[in-house]
Amino acid sequence: MTVPTLKQFYLDKVVPELAKARGYKNAHQVPTINKIVLNSRIDSEADKNWVQEVVKDITIISGQKPVITRARTSVANFKVREGMPSAVMVTLRGPKMWDFLLRLLSVTLPNIRDFRGVGRKLDGRGSFNLGIADHTIFPEIIVDPGRKNIGLDIAIVTTARSDDEGRELLRLLGMPFRTASAPVVKKPDVAPATGTETAAAPEAPAAAPAPAAAPVTA
């Protein structure tokens, strides 16, 4: 069986570098990707046709058929009834997980217009969550101007024991984390004078006020 490209890169490059940097004595101590979960919430007022459209698009993006999660209880304030579809989700493991992550890192994210990287914050347990507002950034999706776009939550779950380990693992795999921007230096309103510039002539002092006129006597 052919090893996925990104997994082979992980075994050949990432594992030795992490082991050297972190001082791991065993290759099994090196963190890895455990699973990737894709989740898309469904509006309570959506019809059955829209639910099937979401299922179809998530299947195209992930390469695996998702499941429809349903509400367990009724909530009148949100117009939710028990048994209504609430989300579409799929969990990727193994080769499909590595293939999806490779497409996400090398094709999907770099093609976003004005993309400046993803946030550096993890969830406190070494895993990373990424929100996608428009699913048409995936090249597999055919853009239809008259169709509503789908939002996605992508959870990349790792075996790292801390956020630093998880962040370093994802960085070595190619996750484009946002770098800290340089501080903006405010320019002065008036440029400082140089030796070659002509100094402005001093302003003349203001004229003294005229004395008051003497009172006229009869």
Secondary structure as the mmCIF struct_conf table of DSSP 4:
data_model
#
loop_
_struct_conf.conf_type_id
_struct_conf.id
_struct_conf.beg_label_comp_id
_struct_conf.beg_label_asym_id
_struct_conf.beg_label_seq_id
_struct_conf.end_label_comp_id
_struct_conf.end_label_asym_id
_struct_conf.end_label_seq_id
HELX_LH_PP_P HELX_LH_PP_P1 THR A 2 PRO A 4
HELX_RH_AL_P HELX_RH_AL_P1 THR A 5 PHE A 9
HELX_RH_PI_P HELX_RH_PI_P1 TYR A 10 VAL A 14
HELX_RH_AL_P HELX_RH_AL_P2 VAL A 15 ARG A 22
TURN_TY1_P TURN_TY1_P1 GLY A 23 GLY A 23
BEND BEND1 LYS A 25 ASN A 26
HELX_RH_3T_P HELX_RH_3T_P1 ALA A 27 GLN A 29
BEND BEND2 VAL A 30 VAL A 30
STRN STRN1 ILE A 33 ARG A 41
TURN_TY1_P TURN_TY1_P2 SER A 44 GLU A 45
HELX_RH_AL_P HELX_RH_AL_P3 LYS A 48 SER A 62
BEND BEND3 GLY A 63 GLN A 64
STRN STRN2 VAL A 67 ARG A 70
BEND BEND4 ARG A 72 THR A 73
STRN STRN3 VAL A 75 VAL A 75
HELX_RH_3T_P HELX_RH_3T_P2 ALA A 76 PHE A 78
TURN_TY1_P TURN_TY1_P3 LYS A 79 LYS A 79
STRN STRN4 VAL A 80 VAL A 80
TURN_TY1_P TURN_TY1_P4 GLU A 82 GLY A 83
STRN STRN5 PRO A 85 LEU A 92
HELX_RH_AL_P HELX_RH_AL_P4 GLY A 94 ARG A 103
HELX_RH_PI_P HELX_RH_PI_P2 LEU A 104 THR A 108
HELX_RH_3T_P HELX_RH_3T_P3 LEU A 109 ASN A 111
BEND BEND5 ILE A 112 ILE A 112
TURN_TY1_P TURN_TY1_P5 ARG A 113 ASP A 114
STRN STRN6 VAL A 118 VAL A 118
BEND BEND6 GLY A 124 GLY A 126
STRN STRN7 PHE A 128 ILE A 132
BEND BEND7 ALA A 133 ALA A 133
HELX_RH_3T_P HELX_RH_3T_P4 HIS A 135 ILE A 137
BEND BEND8 PHE A 138 PHE A 138
TURN_TY1_P TURN_TY1_P6 PRO A 139 GLU A 140
BEND BEND9 ILE A 141 ILE A 141
HELX_LH_PP_P HELX_LH_PP_P2 ILE A 142 VAL A 143
TURN_TY1_P TURN_TY1_P7 PRO A 145 GLY A 146
BEND BEND10 ARG A 147 ARG A 147
STRN STRN8 LEU A 152 THR A 158
BEND BEND11 ARG A 161 SER A 162
HELX_RH_AL_P HELX_RH_AL_P5 ASP A 163 LEU A 173
TURN_TY1_P TURN_TY1_P8 GLY A 174 GLY A 174
STRN STRN9 PHE A 177 PHE A 177
HELX_LH_PP_P HELX_LH_PP_P3 ARG A 178 PRO A 188
BEND BEND12 ASP A 189 VAL A 190
HELX_LH_PP_P HELX_LH_PP_P4 ALA A 191 ALA A 193
TURN_TY1_P TURN_TY1_P9 GLY A 195 THR A 196
BEND BEND13 GLU A 197 GLU A 197
HELX_LH_PP_P HELX_LH_PP_P5 THR A 198 THR A 217
#
